[in-house]
Structures are given as structure tokens and as C-alpha cells.
Amino acid sequence: MTGLIAVALLLTAAFATLAVLTRDPARQAVVLSGLGLALALLFTLLQAPDVALSQLGVGTAITPLLILLTVRKVRREPVHKGGREDGERERER
């Protein structure tokens, strides 16, 4: 069992390092999901199943999803000079 814990710790350290070194926010979200999965495995091996389930839900699914949605929202086209979006201009015509 100690060997499995050591492997889970190395996997967690590898994902954490990769998350820090990744520059693109969308890719960071994917790596963060892997980090959450590695942490959930580590918590399971350390006999903390309630923490592992929380980590699976929050760290592996919800947080990366919110980051991806935020990146998508930020990368949309900016508002035009008039201060109105294209959809609002077409409704006025």
C-alpha cells in the first residue's frame, strides 16, 4: 500500500507541476481536472473516501468546467465602437 501512495504522490506532483507550467488557460483547466483526479486517488488510498468524493465532484468536474466557461466568455468578440453588439443593431432596423 505504501508503494501505491508513493505513486499517487508522484502523480499529484507531476500534475501540479504541469498545471503551473501550462500557459493556455483552457489547457490548464484540463490539467487541473487531471490533478483533481490524482488527488481523489490519493485521498482514497489514504482512507478518506468522503474527501475523495468531494474532490471528484469539485476539483475534477466543477472547477475546470467553470474555468472553461469563463475562458469562453472572455475570448468572445469585443463590443463594437458604438457600444452595442451586432444583435442589438439588427433589432433596431
Secondary structure, 3 states (H helix, E strand, C coil): CHHHHHHHHHHHHHHHHHHHHCCCHHHHHHHHHHHHHHHHHHHHHCCCHHHHHHHHHHHHHHHHHHHHHHHHHHCCCCCCCCCCCHHHHHHHC
